[in-house]
Amino acid sequence: MRGAQFVQLTAFAAVAEHLSFSRAAQRLGISRSWLSLNIRTLEAELGVLLLTRTTRNVALTEPGRALMAQLIPVLDGLDQSVDSVRGHAANPQGSLRLRVHPLAAVQVVAPLLGRFSALHPSIALEVAVERAPTDLVGGGFDVGIFPAAGIARDMIATVVTATAALCAVASPDYLARAKPLSAPAELAEHNCIVFPMGDQDVNWRFERTSEVVSVRVRGNLTVGDVHLAARAAVDGVGVAQASEAMVAPYLQQGSLVRLFPAWEMLPEQFLLFRPDRRYVPRPLQLLLDFIRSEARAAVRAGTPGPREG
């Protein structure tokens, strides 16, 4: 294969993956005009149109889809070859971009970041916290952690369960003026501060011995940030779900009260998902292996962990 043709095919694959000339050019570190020129040259040499372009959208033609299907294993093989050479280095290097739901950020990711970074200091992590799992590939993200609703079907997904211990909390002021609240089932009649969970209803689950209670909660405040939820609970808006570590200072000060101490609040289940490609870059594989090892360690210790299913 000629060098110029390899550059053209690489340019085409980048646009086909992101369906965006701007994002592909940014990923390759070249100008958009140079990227467009390479693809037009490739199309002229092949005698077919590979991409349809409008002012807003880019789409693959039938020949473009056929070419991309053949290019993916070739390019993955090249990536694997490069990574295998890098693997001889003492410290694996690379970068990972994660897009995660606000609750997953606190309950799944935060407890693991410190230990993973200590094990692999040369792997750069970027975590974007967002309410919806929109366009993982188009945004240039390697992995997402979200509730199941809204995740594209062509992703490889694994169930993970939060690592952080949770509790339900409310302020003394709210409890003094609201209906009596002595059991989890009564939350259905209270104003709860909720996080959007895609198209799913928001349910809080509690366990005591072998009894599990799931309560559909509602409220007049929906938030996308756990700290905002805790602050609203302190201000007497309603009942919030929070990690024990985050609200510990409020509990010590008496500005929040932990509800149902005889019950354990069960964590949310999320899907850890990634694009369906045969080759997994080494930094991502290390992260996946780390989550699995943490899950096994949690099971052995009988403590909460990022359980897989």
Contacts in CASP RR format, 6 or more apart in sequence:
PFRMAT RR
TARGET T0000
AUTHOR 0000-0000-0000
METHOD contacts of the structure
MODEL  1
MRGAQFVQLTAFAAVAEHLSFSRAAQRLGISRSWLSLNIRTLEAELGVLL
LTRTTRNVALTEPGRALMAQLIPVLDGLDQSVDSVRGHAANPQGSLRLRV
HPLAAVQVVAPLLGRFSALHPSIALEVAVERAPTDLVGGGFDVGIFPAAG
IARDMIATVVTATAALCAVASPDYLARAKPLSAPAELAEHNCIVFPMGDQ
DVNWRFERTSEVVSVRVRGNLTVGDVHLAARAAVDGVGVAQASEAMVAPY
LQQGSLVRLFPAWEMLPEQFLLFRPDRRYVPRPLQLLLDFIRSEARAAVR
AGTPGPREG
4 41 0 8 1.000
5 42 0 8 1.000
5 45 0 8 1.000
7 38 0 8 1.000
8 38 0 8 1.000
8 39 0 8 1.000
8 41 0 8 1.000
8 42 0 8 1.000
8 45 0 8 1.000
9 42 0 8 1.000
9 71 0 8 1.000
10 28 0 8 1.000
10 75 0 8 1.000
11 24 0 8 1.000
11 28 0 8 1.000
11 30 0 8 1.000
11 35 0 8 1.000
11 38 0 8 1.000
11 39 0 8 1.000
11 42 0 8 1.000
12 38 0 8 1.000
12 39 0 8 1.000
12 42 0 8 1.000
12 50 0 8 1.000
12 51 0 8 1.000
12 64 0 8 1.000
12 67 0 8 1.000
12 68 0 8 1.000
12 71 0 8 1.000
13 68 0 8 1.000
13 71 0 8 1.000
13 72 0 8 1.000
13 75 0 8 1.000
14 24 0 8 1.000
14 25 0 8 1.000
14 27 0 8 1.000
14 28 0 8 1.000
14 35 0 8 1.000
15 21 0 8 1.000
15 24 0 8 1.000
15 35 0 8 1.000
15 39 0 8 1.000
15 51 0 8 1.000
15 58 0 8 1.000
16 50 0 8 1.000
16 51 0 8 1.000
16 60 0 8 1.000
16 64 0 8 1.000
16 68 0 8 1.000
16 71 0 8 1.000
17 24 0 8 1.000
17 137 0 8 1.000
17 138 0 8 1.000
18 24 0 8 1.000
18 27 0 8 1.000
18 137 0 8 1.000
18 138 0 8 1.000
18 139 0 8 1.000
18 140 0 8 1.000
19 57 0 8 1.000
19 58 0 8 1.000
19 59 0 8 1.000
19 60 0 8 1.000
19 138 0 8 1.000
20 58 0 8 1.000
20 138 0 8 1.000
21 32 0 8 1.000
21 35 0 8 1.000
21 36 0 8 1.000
21 53 0 8 1.000
21 58 0 8 1.000
22 32 0 8 1.000
23 138 0 8 1.000
23 139 0 8 1.000
23 140 0 8 1.000
24 35 0 8 1.000
25 31 0 8 1.000
25 32 0 8 1.000
25 34 0 8 1.000
25 35 0 8 1.000
27 140 0 8 1.000
28 35 0 8 1.000
39 50 0 8 1.000
39 51 0 8 1.000
42 50 0 8 1.000
43 49 0 8 1.000
43 50 0 8 1.000
43 51 0 8 1.000
46 63 0 8 1.000
48 61 0 8 1.000
48 63 0 8 1.000
48 64 0 8 1.000
49 61 0 8 1.000
49 63 0 8 1.000
50 60 0 8 1.000
50 61 0 8 1.000
50 63 0 8 1.000
50 64 0 8 1.000
50 67 0 8 1.000
51 58 0 8 1.000
51 59 0 8 1.000
51 60 0 8 1.000
51 61 0 8 1.000
51 64 0 8 1.000
52 58 0 8 1.000
52 59 0 8 1.000
52 60 0 8 1.000
52 61 0 8 1.000
60 68 0 8 1.000
72 277 0 8 1.000
72 278 0 8 1.000
73 278 0 8 1.000
76 277 0 8 1.000
76 278 0 8 1.000
76 279 0 8 1.000
77 279 0 8 1.000
79 279 0 8 1.000
79 281 0 8 1.000
80 279 0 8 1.000
83 281 0 8 1.000
83 282 0 8 1.000
86 92 0 8 1.000
86 93 0 8 1.000
86 282 0 8 1.000
87 282 0 8 1.000
91 120 0 8 1.000
91 121 0 8 1.000
91 122 0 8 1.000
92 120 0 8 1.000
92 122 0 8 1.000
92 123 0 8 1.000
92 282 0 8 1.000
92 283 0 8 1.000
92 286 0 8 1.000
93 122 0 8 1.000
93 123 0 8 1.000
93 283 0 8 1.000
94 122 0 8 1.000
94 123 0 8 1.000
94 124 0 8 1.000
94 281 0 8 1.000
94 282 0 8 1.000
94 283 0 8 1.000
95 123 0 8 1.000
95 124 0 8 1.000
95 125 0 8 1.000
95 126 0 8 1.000
95 283 0 8 1.000
96 123 0 8 1.000
96 124 0 8 1.000
96 125 0 8 1.000
96 126 0 8 1.000
96 142 0 8 1.000
96 143 0 8 1.000
96 283 0 8 1.000
96 284 0 8 1.000
96 287 0 8 1.000
97 126 0 8 1.000
97 128 0 8 1.000
97 140 0 8 1.000
97 141 0 8 1.000
97 142 0 8 1.000
97 143 0 8 1.000
98 109 0 8 1.000
98 125 0 8 1.000
98 126 0 8 1.000
98 127 0 8 1.000
98 128 0 8 1.000
98 141 0 8 1.000
98 142 0 8 1.000
98 143 0 8 1.000
98 144 0 8 1.000
98 145 0 8 1.000
99 128 0 8 1.000
99 130 0 8 1.000
99 133 0 8 1.000
99 136 0 8 1.000
99 139 0 8 1.000
99 141 0 8 1.000
99 143 0 8 1.000
99 144 0 8 1.000
99 145 0 8 1.000
99 146 0 8 1.000
100 108 0 8 1.000
100 109 0 8 1.000
100 127 0 8 1.000
100 128 0 8 1.000
100 129 0 8 1.000
100 130 0 8 1.000
100 144 0 8 1.000
100 145 0 8 1.000
100 146 0 8 1.000
101 129 0 8 1.000
101 130 0 8 1.000
101 131 0 8 1.000
101 133 0 8 1.000
101 145 0 8 1.000
101 146 0 8 1.000
101 147 0 8 1.000
101 195 0 8 1.000
101 197 0 8 1.000
101 270 0 8 1.000
102 129 0 8 1.000
102 130 0 8 1.000
102 131 0 8 1.000
102 195 0 8 1.000
102 224 0 8 1.000
102 225 0 8 1.000
102 226 0 8 1.000
103 162 0 8 1.000
103 195 0 8 1.000
103 197 0 8 1.000
103 226 0 8 1.000
103 268 0 8 1.000
103 270 0 8 1.000
104 145 0 8 1.000
104 146 0 8 1.000
104 162 0 8 1.000
104 268 0 8 1.000
104 270 0 8 1.000
105 127 0 8 1.000
105 129 0 8 1.000
105 226 0 8 1.000
106 164 0 8 1.000
106 226 0 8 1.000
106 243 0 8 1.000
106 246 0 8 1.000
107 162 0 8 1.000
107 163 0 8 1.000
107 164 0 8 1.000
107 166 0 8 1.000
107 243 0 8 1.000
107 267 0 8 1.000
107 268 0 8 1.000
108 145 0 8 1.000
108 160 0 8 1.000
108 161 0 8 1.000
108 162 0 8 1.000
108 163 0 8 1.000
108 164 0 8 1.000
108 270 0 8 1.000
108 306 0 8 1.000
109 127 0 8 1.000
109 145 0 8 1.000
110 164 0 8 1.000
111 163 0 8 1.000
111 164 0 8 1.000
112 163 0 8 1.000
112 290 0 8 1.000
112 291 0 8 1.000
112 294 0 8 1.000
112 306 0 8 1.000
113 125 0 8 1.000
113 127 0 8 1.000
115 290 0 8 1.000
115 294 0 8 1.000
116 123 0 8 1.000
116 125 0 8 1.000
116 287 0 8 1.000
116 290 0 8 1.000
117 123 0 8 1.000
117 125 0 8 1.000
119 290 0 8 1.000
120 283 0 8 1.000
120 286 0 8 1.000
123 283 0 8 1.000
123 286 0 8 1.000
123 287 0 8 1.000
128 141 0 8 1.000
131 196 0 8 1.000
131 198 0 8 1.000
131 224 0 8 1.000
132 146 0 8 1.000
132 150 0 8 1.000
132 198 0 8 1.000
133 144 0 8 1.000
133 146 0 8 1.000
133 150 0 8 1.000
133 151 0 8 1.000
133 273 0 8 1.000
136 143 0 8 1.000
136 144 0 8 1.000
136 152 0 8 1.000
136 155 0 8 1.000
136 273 0 8 1.000
136 274 0 8 1.000
136 275 0 8 1.000
137 275 0 8 1.000
142 274 0 8 1.000
142 281 0 8 1.000
142 283 0 8 1.000
142 284 0 8 1.000
143 272 0 8 1.000
143 273 0 8 1.000
143 274 0 8 1.000
143 284 0 8 1.000
143 287 0 8 1.000
144 272 0 8 1.000
144 273 0 8 1.000
144 274 0 8 1.000
145 160 0 8 1.000
145 270 0 8 1.000
145 271 0 8 1.000
145 272 0 8 1.000
145 273 0 8 1.000
146 270 0 8 1.000
146 271 0 8 1.000
146 273 0 8 1.000
147 197 0 8 1.000
147 198 0 8 1.000
147 200 0 8 1.000
147 268 0 8 1.000
147 269 0 8 1.000
147 270 0 8 1.000
147 271 0 8 1.000
148 157 0 8 1.000
148 200 0 8 1.000
148 271 0 8 1.000
149 197 0 8 1.000
149 198 0 8 1.000
149 199 0 8 1.000
149 200 0 8 1.000
150 198 0 8 1.000
150 199 0 8 1.000
151 157 0 8 1.000
151 271 0 8 1.000
151 273 0 8 1.000
154 275 0 8 1.000
154 276 0 8 1.000
155 273 0 8 1.000
155 274 0 8 1.000
155 275 0 8 1.000
155 276 0 8 1.000
156 273 0 8 1.000
156 274 0 8 1.000
156 275 0 8 1.000
156 276 0 8 1.000
157 271 0 8 1.000
157 272 0 8 1.000
157 273 0 8 1.000
158 271 0 8 1.000
158 272 0 8 1.000
158 273 0 8 1.000
158 308 0 8 1.000
158 309 0 8 1.000
159 269 0 8 1.000
159 270 0 8 1.000
159 271 0 8 1.000
159 272 0 8 1.000
159 307 0 8 1.000
159 308 0 8 1.000
159 309 0 8 1.000
160 269 0 8 1.000
160 270 0 8 1.000
160 271 0 8 1.000
160 272 0 8 1.000
160 291 0 8 1.000
160 295 0 8 1.000
160 306 0 8 1.000
160 307 0 8 1.000
160 308 0 8 1.000
160 309 0 8 1.000
161 267 0 8 1.000
161 268 0 8 1.000
161 269 0 8 1.000
161 270 0 8 1.000
161 304 0 8 1.000
161 305 0 8 1.000
161 306 0 8 1.000
161 307 0 8 1.000
162 267 0 8 1.000
162 268 0 8 1.000
162 269 0 8 1.000
162 270 0 8 1.000
162 304 0 8 1.000
162 305 0 8 1.000
162 306 0 8 1.000
163 267 0 8 1.000
163 294 0 8 1.000
163 298 0 8 1.000
163 304 0 8 1.000
163 305 0 8 1.000
163 306 0 8 1.000
164 243 0 8 1.000
164 244 0 8 1.000
164 245 0 8 1.000
164 267 0 8 1.000
164 304 0 8 1.000
165 243 0 8 1.000
165 244 0 8 1.000
165 245 0 8 1.000
165 265 0 8 1.000
165 304 0 8 1.000
166 241 0 8 1.000
166 242 0 8 1.000
166 243 0 8 1.000
166 244 0 8 1.000
166 265 0 8 1.000
166 266 0 8 1.000
166 267 0 8 1.000
167 241 0 8 1.000
167 242 0 8 1.000
167 243 0 8 1.000
167 244 0 8 1.000
167 247 0 8 1.000
167 258 0 8 1.000
167 259 0 8 1.000
167 265 0 8 1.000
168 184 0 8 1.000
168 187 0 8 1.000
168 204 0 8 1.000
168 239 0 8 1.000
168 240 0 8 1.000
168 241 0 8 1.000
168 258 0 8 1.000
168 259 0 8 1.000
168 260 0 8 1.000
168 265 0 8 1.000
169 230 0 8 1.000
169 233 0 8 1.000
169 239 0 8 1.000
169 240 0 8 1.000
169 242 0 8 1.000
169 247 0 8 1.000
169 250 0 8 1.000
169 251 0 8 1.000
169 256 0 8 1.000
169 257 0 8 1.000
169 258 0 8 1.000
169 259 0 8 1.000
170 178 0 8 1.000
170 181 0 8 1.000
170 233 0 8 1.000
170 236 0 8 1.000
170 238 0 8 1.000
170 239 0 8 1.000
170 240 0 8 1.000
170 256 0 8 1.000
170 257 0 8 1.000
170 259 0 8 1.000
171 233 0 8 1.000
171 234 0 8 1.000
171 235 0 8 1.000
171 236 0 8 1.000
171 238 0 8 1.000
171 255 0 8 1.000
171 256 0 8 1.000
171 257 0 8 1.000
172 254 0 8 1.000
172 255 0 8 1.000
172 257 0 8 1.000
173 236 0 8 1.000
174 233 0 8 1.000
174 236 0 8 1.000
174 237 0 8 1.000
174 238 0 8 1.000
174 239 0 8 1.000
175 181 0 8 1.000
175 257 0 8 1.000
178 190 0 8 1.000
178 191 0 8 1.000
178 238 0 8 1.000
179 186 0 8 1.000
179 189 0 8 1.000
179 190 0 8 1.000
180 186 0 8 1.000
181 187 0 8 1.000
181 190 0 8 1.000
181 239 0 8 1.000
181 259 0 8 1.000
183 260 0 8 1.000
184 204 0 8 1.000
184 206 0 8 1.000
184 213 0 8 1.000
184 215 0 8 1.000
184 260 0 8 1.000
184 263 0 8 1.000
185 213 0 8 1.000
185 215 0 8 1.000
187 204 0 8 1.000
187 215 0 8 1.000
187 217 0 8 1.000
187 239 0 8 1.000
188 215 0 8 1.000
188 216 0 8 1.000
188 217 0 8 1.000
188 218 0 8 1.000
190 217 0 8 1.000
190 238 0 8 1.000
190 239 0 8 1.000
191 218 0 8 1.000
191 219 0 8 1.000
191 220 0 8 1.000
191 221 0 8 1.000
191 237 0 8 1.000
191 238 0 8 1.000
191 239 0 8 1.000
192 202 0 8 1.000
192 204 0 8 1.000
192 217 0 8 1.000
192 218 0 8 1.000
192 219 0 8 1.000
192 238 0 8 1.000
192 239 0 8 1.000
192 240 0 8 1.000
192 241 0 8 1.000
193 219 0 8 1.000
193 221 0 8 1.000
193 222 0 8 1.000
193 223 0 8 1.000
193 229 0 8 1.000
193 232 0 8 1.000
193 233 0 8 1.000
193 237 0 8 1.000
193 238 0 8 1.000
193 239 0 8 1.000
193 240 0 8 1.000
193 241 0 8 1.000
194 202 0 8 1.000
194 217 0 8 1.000
194 218 0 8 1.000
194 219 0 8 1.000
194 221 0 8 1.000
194 222 0 8 1.000
194 223 0 8 1.000
195 202 0 8 1.000
195 222 0 8 1.000
195 223 0 8 1.000
195 224 0 8 1.000
195 226 0 8 1.000
195 229 0 8 1.000
195 241 0 8 1.000
196 202 0 8 1.000
196 222 0 8 1.000
196 224 0 8 1.000
197 268 0 8 1.000
201 216 0 8 1.000
202 216 0 8 1.000
202 217 0 8 1.000
202 218 0 8 1.000
203 214 0 8 1.000
203 215 0 8 1.000
203 216 0 8 1.000
203 217 0 8 1.000
204 214 0 8 1.000
204 215 0 8 1.000
204 217 0 8 1.000
204 241 0 8 1.000
204 265 0 8 1.000
205 212 0 8 1.000
205 213 0 8 1.000
205 214 0 8 1.000
205 215 0 8 1.000
205 265 0 8 1.000
205 266 0 8 1.000
206 212 0 8 1.000
206 213 0 8 1.000
206 214 0 8 1.000
206 215 0 8 1.000
206 260 0 8 1.000
206 263 0 8 1.000
206 264 0 8 1.000
206 265 0 8 1.000
206 266 0 8 1.000
207 213 0 8 1.000
207 263 0 8 1.000
207 264 0 8 1.000
207 266 0 8 1.000
208 262 0 8 1.000
208 263 0 8 1.000
208 264 0 8 1.000
212 266 0 8 1.000
213 263 0 8 1.000
217 239 0 8 1.000
219 238 0 8 1.000
220 237 0 8 1.000
221 232 0 8 1.000
221 237 0 8 1.000
221 238 0 8 1.000
223 229 0 8 1.000
223 232 0 8 1.000
226 242 0 8 1.000
226 243 0 8 1.000
226 246 0 8 1.000
227 246 0 8 1.000
229 240 0 8 1.000
229 241 0 8 1.000
229 242 0 8 1.000
230 240 0 8 1.000
230 242 0 8 1.000
230 246 0 8 1.000
230 247 0 8 1.000
230 250 0 8 1.000
230 256 0 8 1.000
232 238 0 8 1.000
232 240 0 8 1.000
233 239 0 8 1.000
233 240 0 8 1.000
233 242 0 8 1.000
233 247 0 8 1.000
233 250 0 8 1.000
233 256 0 8 1.000
234 250 0 8 1.000
234 255 0 8 1.000
234 256 0 8 1.000
239 259 0 8 1.000
241 265 0 8 1.000
247 256 0 8 1.000
247 258 0 8 1.000
250 256 0 8 1.000
251 257 0 8 1.000
251 258 0 8 1.000
267 304 0 8 1.000
272 288 0 8 1.000
272 291 0 8 1.000
274 280 0 8 1.000
274 284 0 8 1.000
280 288 0 8 1.000
291 306 0 8 1.000
291 308 0 8 1.000
292 308 0 8 1.000
294 305 0 8 1.000
294 306 0 8 1.000
295 305 0 8 1.000
295 306 0 8 1.000
295 307 0 8 1.000
295 308 0 8 1.000
298 304 0 8 1.000
298 305 0 8 1.000
298 306 0 8 1.000
298 307 0 8 1.000
299 307 0 8 1.000
END
